Amino acid sequence: MTNRLSFAAAAAAALIMASDMAPAFAETPPNMLVIANRIDDIKTFDPAESFEFAGADVSRNVYEKLVNFDPLDLDAGYQPQLAESWDISEDGKTVTFTMAEGHVFSTGNPVTAKDAEFSLRRAVLLNKTPSFILTQFGFTPENVEETIVATDDKTLVLTLDKPYAVSFVLNCLTATIGGIVDMKAAMENEVDGDMGNEWLRTNTAGSGPYKVVDWKPSESVLMDLNPNYHGDAPAMERVIVQHIQESATQRLQLERGDIDVARNLSPEDVAGLDGVDGVKVVDELRGRLMYWAANQKNEMLSDPKVLEALKWAVDYDGMSGSFLKGQYTVHQAFLPLTFLGALEDKPYSFDMEKAKAALAESNHPDCGPIKISVREAQERLDISQSLQNTWGQLGCEVELIVGTGAQTLDRYRAREHDIYMGAWGPDYPDPNTNAATFAQNPDNADEAGNTGYLAWRNAWDIPEMSEKTLAAVVENDTEARAQMYRDIQAEHQQTSPFGVMFQQIEQNGMRSNVENFVAGGATTAVSYWVITK
């Protein structure tokens, strides 16, 4: 970034000095929020490209969208934000948004329908990983000039390829890719026709309550208030997110008061906070799933019986009852609990006899070598080590390939893994958000580059299941649609190269004076602007 600042380092140093002077604990400033979190997965801040957990947290606080969620009332669903209202045509294919007054980018430029047109068009044209969230409505690089149109500064018209449920369309626009970018700022920093993509990877140009002023990859992100924010001024004028990998270090800093929130505490460290003065733990059911996925380019891992054996050879209850206790519940379907059509059936348990029987029926009864690609995060390493142990009991020679979040994601998106052990969270609060990625693959060719689809990342060619998923998204009868998703998930559990294992219960440790810390529930990301101390 230009004019890179060392605010995060200075703040950290100030806190350490304060902790040396105070025998009990050092308090962070009342107008500053300091968070410990794993942020080594951040690759970009551009909403047209960002598709990682920690990046979504930043984007939610920097970019506004046409519609968005109220962090203090997530159950209310999408609400007007940059758009004050919308109308649907009689044939259900045209959505006309009327922009709200008074929204201003951090640059000082007013937000107009032209900015919304630019932002949604560029997301389709750039064709980065999350672009499928928009292109599933029929938007293409060839037609965006006719299908995404600002007729004036206050009116944006979207023309869809067919009628969809209105809630589905609007829910998709709450995703990170729906963030509206300052067109003028982006184009002033355009290089070689990239529409400002390179600049927006490390800079932000949104109308949200904050702006990024400093980012040191795998180290820290610093956000300050957007002086032009139209809403009530947030109590937290500065937000510092520090990359702290180890749970024990996060707990120590929380107890000392060096940080306000610790977001990656192990069950042991959560238990260790019980009774600690000035600290509390807040539980929140999230939409994040923990799963493993097998690359179908690997002949052995494309054998249905091998996949069945691996699913039986997972110690689900053992993991959830020990190192994941209180933080993950066993869940074996691709829709998280609380979503329409979520399937609660858990067909697999740890059964080594069934696992060995299935492997014996396969074309690879001796089980060849397996490499598990895993991010260097404690719970993922622990899960991978458990898989290494139990799959080893099948006779599989399992090796762990450990890397940063960015490294493992790059390998996964390039389809260069054997097994990927990772997490997935929904992008918007509609069942299609996970169905489209776990159970749909529009084009399995390598050159298709459909990295937003997990089925594609694992080279799983599923034209029939893809058709079922597409049919579910246009079903207007709510119960019929829910049953379609339950049926797809039941088939997916038996035939897919995915082993969904757990759904997250996020346990955030925080100082007792922190209020309104909402991690985002099952549908969205954290909202810093409502937090008080």
C-alpha positions in Angstrom: 0.0 0.0 0.0 1.0 3.6 -0.4 1.9 5.5 2.8 2.0 2.2 4.8 1.6 2.9 8.5 2.8 1.0 11.4 -0.2 1.7 13.6 -0.7 -1.9 14.4 2.8 -2.4 15.6 2.8 0.9 17.5 -0.5 0.0 19.2 0.8 -3.4 20.1 4.0 -1.9 21.6 1.9 0.6 23.6 -0.2 -2.3 25.0 2.9 -4.2 25.9 4.3 -1.2 27.7 1.0 -0.7 29.5 1.0 -4.3 30.6 4.4 -3.9 32.1 3.3 -1.0 34.1 0.0 -2.4 35.3 0.2 -5.4 37.7 -3.3 -6.8 36.8 -4.0 -6.1 33.1 -3.7 -3.4 30.5 -6.8 -2.0 29.0 -7.0 -1.2 25.3 -8.2 2.3 24.5 -12.0 2.7 24.8 -12.3 3.8 21.2 -10.1 1.0 19.7 -10.9 -2.7 19.2 -8.0 -5.1 19.1 -8.7 -8.6 17.9 -6.6 -11.7 17.7 -7.5 -13.9 14.7 -5.9 -16.1 12.1 -5.8 -13.9 9.0 -3.2 -15.6 6.8 -5.8 -16.6 4.3 -6.3 -13.0 3.2 -5.3 -12.7 -0.5 -7.1 -9.5 -1.5 -9.6 -6.9 -0.4 -11.2 -6.5 -3.8 -14.8 -7.6 -3.4 -14.9 -9.0 -6.9 -12.1 -11.4 -5.9 -12.1 -11.8 -2.1 -13.4 -15.3 -1.2 -11.7 -16.1 2.1 -13.0 -16.0 5.7 -10.8 -13.2 7.2 -11.2 -11.2 4.0 -15.0 -11.4 4.3 -14.7 -9.9 7.8 -12.8 -6.9 6.4 -15.1 -6.5 3.4 -18.3 -6.4 5.5 -17.0 -3.5 7.4 -15.6 -1.6 4.4 -18.1 -2.1 1.6 -21.8 -1.5 1.5 -24.1 -3.4 -0.7 -27.5 -2.8 -2.4 -29.0 -4.9 0.4 -27.4 -6.2 3.6 -28.0 -7.6 7.0 -28.6 -5.8 10.3 -26.0 -7.4 12.6 -28.2 -6.9 15.6 -31.2 -8.6 13.9 -29.8 -11.3 11.5 -33.1 -13.2 11.6 -34.8 -10.3 9.9 -33.0 -11.2 6.6 -31.8 -8.8 4.0 -32.6 -5.1 4.5 -32.2 -2.0 2.3 -28.8 -0.4 2.3 -27.5 1.4 -0.8 -30.8 0.6 -2.4 -33.8 2.1 -0.6 -36.3 0.0 -2.6 -36.7 -2.4 -5.5 -39.4 -3.5 -7.9 -39.9 -6.8 -9.8 -41.3 -7.0 -13.3 -44.4 -9.0 -14.0 -42.4 -11.7 -15.7 -40.0 -11.9 -12.7 -36.9 -11.4 -14.8 -36.2 -7.7 -14.2 -35.2 -6.2 -10.8 -35.2 -2.4 -10.6 -33.4 -0.8 -7.7 -33.8 2.8 -6.5 -30.6 4.1 -4.8 -30.8 5.7 -1.3 -29.6 9.2 -0.7 -26.6 10.3 1.4 -24.1 7.4 1.0 -20.6 8.6 0.3 -17.4 6.6 -0.4 -14.3 7.1 1.9 -12.8 9.0 -1.0 -15.5 11.7 -0.7 -17.3 10.7 -3.9 -21.1 10.1 -3.7 -22.4 6.6 -4.3 -24.6 6.4 -7.4 -26.3 3.7 -9.5 -23.4 4.1 -11.9 -21.0 2.8 -9.2 -23.3 -0.2 -8.6 -23.4 -0.8 -12.3 -19.6 -0.6 -12.5 -19.1 -2.9 -9.5 -21.4 -5.7 -10.6 -20.2 -5.5 -14.2 -16.6 -5.6 -13.2 -17.2 -8.7 -11.0 -18.5 -10.5 -14.0 -15.9 -9.2 -16.4 -12.9 -10.0 -14.1 -14.3 -13.5 -13.6 -12.5 -14.2 -10.3 -13.3 -17.0 -8.0 -16.6 -15.7 -6.6 -18.0 -14.5 -9.9 -20.3 -17.5 -10.1 -22.5 -15.9 -7.5 -23.6 -13.4 -10.2 -23.1 -15.4 -13.4 -25.6 -18.0 -12.2 -28.3 -15.4 -13.1 -27.2 -15.4 -16.7 -24.8 -12.4 -16.6 -21.8 -12.9 -18.9 -18.9 -10.6 -20.1 -20.7 -10.5 -23.4 -24.1 -9.3 -22.1 -23.4 -7.2 -19.0 -23.8 -3.9 -20.9 -27.4 -4.9 -21.6 -28.3 -6.8 -18.4 -26.7 -4.6 -15.7 -27.7 -1.0 -16.5 -27.8 2.2 -14.5 -30.5 4.2 -16.3 -29.6 7.3 -14.2 -27.7 8.1 -11.0 -30.6 6.7 -8.9 -31.8 3.7 -10.9 -30.1 0.3 -11.4 -31.8 -2.4 -13.6 -30.8 -6.1 -13.5 -32.2 -8.3 -16.2 -32.0 -12.0 -15.3 -32.0 -14.9 -17.7 -35.1 -16.4 -16.1 -37.4 -15.7 -13.1 -35.9 -16.6 -9.7 -37.3 -16.4 -6.2 -36.7 -12.7 -5.3 -35.2 -13.8 -1.9 -32.6 -15.8 -3.8 -31.5 -12.9 -5.9 -31.3 -10.4 -3.0 -29.6 -12.9 -0.7 -26.9 -13.3 -3.3 -26.3 -9.6 -3.4 -25.5 -9.7 0.3 -22.4 -11.7 -0.5 -18.9 -10.2 -0.5 -19.0 -9.9 -4.3 -22.0 -7.5 -3.9 -19.8 -4.8 -2.3 -20.1 -1.5 -4.3 -16.8 0.1 -5.2 -16.0 3.7 -6.0 -15.8 3.6 -9.8 -13.8 6.8 -10.1 -11.2 5.7 -7.6 -10.9 2.2 -9.1 -10.5 3.5 -12.7 -8.0 6.2 -11.6 -5.8 3.2 -10.5 -6.5 1.0 -13.5 -3.5 -0.9 -14.9 -3.6 -2.7 -18.2 -7.4 -2.9 -18.2 -7.7 -4.5 -14.8 -10.4 -2.1 -13.7 -8.4 -1.3 -10.6 -8.1 -4.9 -9.5 -4.4 -4.8 -8.6 -4.9 -1.6 -6.6 -8.0 -2.8 -4.8 -6.2 -5.9 -3.6 -4.4 -3.8 -1.1 -6.5 -0.6 -0.9 -10.2 -0.1 -0.3 -12.7 2.3 -1.8 -16.0 1.6 -0.1 -18.8 3.5 1.7 -18.9 1.3 4.7 -18.1 2.4 8.3 -14.4 1.7 8.0 -11.5 1.9 5.5 -8.3 -0.2 5.5 -5.3 2.0 6.2 -2.7 -0.7 6.7 -2.3 -4.4 5.8 0.7 -6.6 6.5 -0.1 -10.0 5.1 -0.1 -12.8 7.8 0.6 -10.1 10.4 -2.1 -7.4 10.8 -5.0 -5.4 9.3 -5.7 -1.8 10.5 -9.0 -0.1 9.8 -10.0 3.4 10.7 -13.4 5.2 10.5 -14.6 6.2 7.1 -15.1 10.0 7.7 -17.9 10.1 5.2 -19.9 7.2 6.6 -23.6 8.1 6.4 -24.7 6.1 9.5 -24.2 6.7 13.2 -20.5 7.0 14.1 -19.2 3.7 15.4 -17.9 3.7 19.0 -14.8 1.8 17.8 -12.8 4.4 15.8 -10.0 2.0 15.1 -10.0 -1.7 14.6 -6.8 -3.7 14.7 -6.8 -7.4 13.7 -3.6 -9.2 14.6 -2.6 -12.5 13.2 -1.9 -14.7 16.2 -1.7 -18.4 15.3 -1.5 -20.0 18.7 -4.5 -20.4 21.0 -2.4 -20.2 24.1 -0.9 -16.8 23.0 -4.4 -15.5 22.3 -5.6 -16.6 25.7 -2.6 -15.0 27.5 -3.1 -11.7 25.7 -6.8 -11.7 26.4 -6.2 -12.4 30.1 -3.7 -9.5 30.3 -6.0 -7.2 28.5 -3.7 -6.7 25.5 -6.5 -7.6 23.2 -10.3 -7.3 23.4 -11.3 -10.4 21.5 -9.7 -13.8 20.9 -11.3 -15.7 18.0 -9.3 -19.0 17.8 -9.3 -20.4 21.2 -9.0 -24.2 21.7 -11.5 -26.0 23.9 -8.7 -26.3 26.6 -8.1 -22.5 26.5 -11.8 -21.8 26.6 -12.1 -24.0 29.7 -9.1 -22.3 31.2 -10.9 -18.9 31.0 -13.7 -20.1 33.3 -13.7 -17.9 36.3 -11.1 -15.5 35.0 -12.0 -12.0 36.1 -12.9 -9.5 33.3 -13.3 -12.2 30.6 -16.3 -13.9 29.0 -16.9 -16.5 26.3 -19.7 -16.1 23.8 -20.9 -19.1 21.8 -22.4 -18.7 18.3 -23.6 -21.4 15.9 -21.9 -20.6 12.6 -22.5 -21.8 9.1 -18.9 -23.0 8.7 -18.4 -26.7 7.9 -15.3 -28.7 8.3 -14.8 -31.3 5.6 -12.3 -33.3 3.5 -12.5 -33.6 -0.3 -10.8 -36.0 -2.6 -9.5 -35.0 -6.0 -11.1 -37.2 -8.7 -8.1 -36.9 -10.9 -6.5 -39.4 -8.5 -7.6 -42.8 -9.7 -7.7 -44.4 -6.3 -9.6 -41.6 -4.8 -12.2 -41.7 -7.6 -13.1 -45.3 -6.6 -16.5 -45.2 -4.9 -15.6 -47.9 -2.5 -12.4 -46.2 -1.4 -14.4 -43.1 -0.7 -16.9 -45.1 1.3 -14.1 -46.7 3.3 -12.6 -43.3 4.1 -16.0 -42.0 5.3 -16.4 -45.0 7.7 -12.8 -44.5 8.9 -13.4 -41.1 10.5 -13.6 -40.8 14.3 -16.4 -38.2 14.3 -17.5 -38.6 17.9 -13.9 -39.0 19.2 -12.9 -35.7 17.7 -16.0 -33.7 18.6 -15.7 -35.1 22.2 -12.1 -34.2 22.7 -10.0 -31.5 20.9 -13.1 -30.1 19.2 -15.3 -30.2 22.2 -17.8 -27.3 22.5 -16.6 -25.9 19.2 -17.8 -28.3 16.5 -20.8 -30.6 16.4 -21.0 -33.7 14.2 -22.7 -32.8 10.9 -22.5 -34.7 7.7 -24.5 -32.8 5.0 -23.5 -29.8 2.9 -26.2 -27.5 4.2 -25.6 -26.1 7.7 -28.2 -26.4 10.4 -30.7 -23.4 10.3 -30.7 -23.4 6.5 -33.8 -24.3 4.5 -33.6 -28.0 3.6 -30.8 -28.7 6.1 -30.4 -32.5 6.5 -29.7 -33.8 10.0 -29.1 -37.4 9.0 -25.6 -38.7 9.9 -25.2 -42.0 8.0 -21.5 -42.5 9.0 -19.9 -43.4 12.2 -16.4 -44.6 13.1 -16.7 -48.3 12.0 -13.3 -49.9 11.0 -15.0 -53.2 10.1 -17.2 -51.5 7.5 -14.3 -49.4 6.3 -12.1 -52.4 5.7 -14.9 -54.3 4.0 -15.6 -51.4 1.6 -11.9 -51.1 0.9 -11.6 -54.8 0.2 -14.4 -54.5 -2.4 -12.6 -51.6 -4.1 -10.0 -51.8 -6.9 -7.4 -50.6 -4.4 -7.6 -53.0 -1.5 -4.1 -52.1 -0.2 -4.8 -48.4 -0.3 -2.1 -46.3 -1.8 -0.3 -43.2 -0.5 -2.5 -40.2 0.3 -1.4 -36.6 0.8 -3.6 -34.4 2.8 -3.2 -30.7 2.1 -4.0 -28.7 5.3 -3.7 -25.2 6.5 -1.5 -24.5 9.5 -4.4 -24.0 11.9 -4.5 -26.1 15.1 -8.0 -27.6 14.8 -7.4 -28.5 11.1 -4.0 -30.0 11.9 -5.6 -32.0 14.8 -8.4 -33.3 12.5 -5.8 -34.2 9.8 -3.7 -36.0 12.3 -6.8 -38.0 13.4 -7.5 -38.9 9.8 -3.9 -39.8 9.3 -4.2 -42.2 12.3 -7.6 -43.8 11.4 -6.9 -44.0 7.6 -3.6 -45.5 8.5 -5.4 -48.3 10.2 -6.9 -49.1 6.8 -3.3 -49.5 5.5 -3.2 -46.1 3.8 0.1 -44.3 3.9 -1.0 -40.7 4.8 1.3 -37.7 4.6 0.3 -34.2 5.7 1.2 -31.3 3.4 1.0 -28.2 5.7 0.9 -24.6 4.4 -0.5 -21.2 5.0 -4.1 -20.5 4.2 -3.1 -18.9 0.9 -0.8 -21.7 -0.1 -3.3 -24.5 0.5 -6.1 -22.6 -1.2 -3.8 -22.0 -4.3 -3.1 -25.7 -4.5 -6.8 -26.6 -4.0 -8.0 -24.2 -6.7 -5.4 -25.5 -9.1 -6.7 -29.1 -8.5 -3.2 -30.2 -7.4 -4.2 -31.9 -4.1 -5.0 -35.5 -3.2 -7.1 -34.7 -0.2 -7.9 -31.2 0.9 -8.8 -30.7 4.6 -10.6 -27.4 5.0 -13.6 -25.4 6.0 -16.4 -23.9 4.0 -18.9 -21.1 4.9 -22.0 -19.9 3.1 -21.8 -16.8 1.0 -25.4 -15.8 1.4 -28.4 -17.2 3.4 -30.0 -19.4 0.7 -29.5 -23.1 0.4 -28.1 -22.7 -3.1 -25.0 -21.0 -1.6 -23.7 -24.5 -0.6 -25.6 -26.6 -3.0 -24.2 -24.8 -6.0 -20.6 -25.3 -4.9 -20.8 -28.9 -3.4 -23.3 -30.3 -5.8 -22.9 -28.5 -9.1 -20.2 -28.4 -11.7 -21.1 -26.5 -14.9 -17.9 -27.5 -16.8 -15.3 -30.0 -15.5 -12.6 -29.0 -18.0 -9.4 -27.7 -16.5 -9.5 -24.6 -18.6 -13.0 -23.8 -17.3 -11.4 -22.5 -14.1 -14.6 -22.7 -12.1 -12.8 -22.3 -8.8 -15.9 -21.1 -7.0 -17.4 -24.6 -7.3 -15.9 -27.2 -4.9 -17.1 -30.0 -7.2 -14.9 -28.5 -10.0 -11.9 -28.1 -7.6 -12.2 -31.8 -7.0 -12.8 -32.7 -10.7 -16.1 -34.3 -9.9 -18.1 -34.4 -13.1 -21.8 -34.5 -12.1 -24.2 -33.4 -14.9 -27.2 -35.1 -13.4 -26.8 -33.7 -9.9 -26.0 -30.3 -11.4 -29.4 -30.4 -13.1 -31.1 -31.3 -9.9 -29.4 -28.4 -8.1 -30.4 -26.0 -10.9 -34.0 -27.2 -10.7 -34.1 -26.6 -6.9 -33.1 -22.9 -7.3 -36.2 -22.0 -9.4 -38.7 -23.9 -7.3 -41.2 -21.4 -5.7 -42.9 -23.8 -3.3 -40.8 -23.5 -0.2 -41.5 -27.0 1.2 -41.0 -28.7 -2.1 -37.7 -26.8 -2.5 -36.6 -27.9 0.9 -37.3 -31.5 0.1 -35.3 -31.2 -3.1 -32.3 -30.1 -1.1 -32.8 -32.9 1.4 -32.9 -35.4 -1.5 -29.7 -34.0 -3.1 -27.9 -34.1 0.2 -28.8 -37.7 0.9 -27.4 -38.7 -2.6 -24.4 -36.5 -2.0 -23.6 -38.2 1.3 -23.4 -41.6 -0.5 -21.7 -40.7 -3.8 -19.6 -37.6 -3.4 -15.9 -37.3 -2.9 -16.7 -35.0 0.1 -16.6 -36.0 3.7 -18.5 -33.4 5.6 -17.7 -33.9 9.3 -18.6 -30.9 11.5 -20.4 -27.6 11.9 -18.8 -24.9 13.9 -19.9 -23.5 17.2 -17.7 -20.4 17.4 -16.5 -19.7 20.9 -15.1 -16.1 21.1 -13.3 -15.1 24.2 -13.5 -11.4 25.0 -13.1 -8.8 27.7 -16.3 -8.4 29.8 -16.8 -4.8 28.6 -17.1 -5.8 24.9 -20.8 -5.7 23.8 -22.6 -6.5 20.6 -19.8 -8.7 19.2 -21.7 -10.7 16.6 -19.6 -13.1 14.6 -22.3 -13.2 11.8 -24.3 -16.3 12.7 -24.7 -18.9 9.9 -25.0 -16.3 7.1 -22.5 -13.5 7.2 -19.3 -12.0 8.8 -18.4 -10.0 11.8 -19.7 -6.4 12.2 -17.3 -4.1 14.0 -19.4 -0.9 13.7 -22.0 -2.0 16.3 -19.5 -3.0 19.0 -19.1 -1.0 22.2 -16.8 -1.2 25.2 
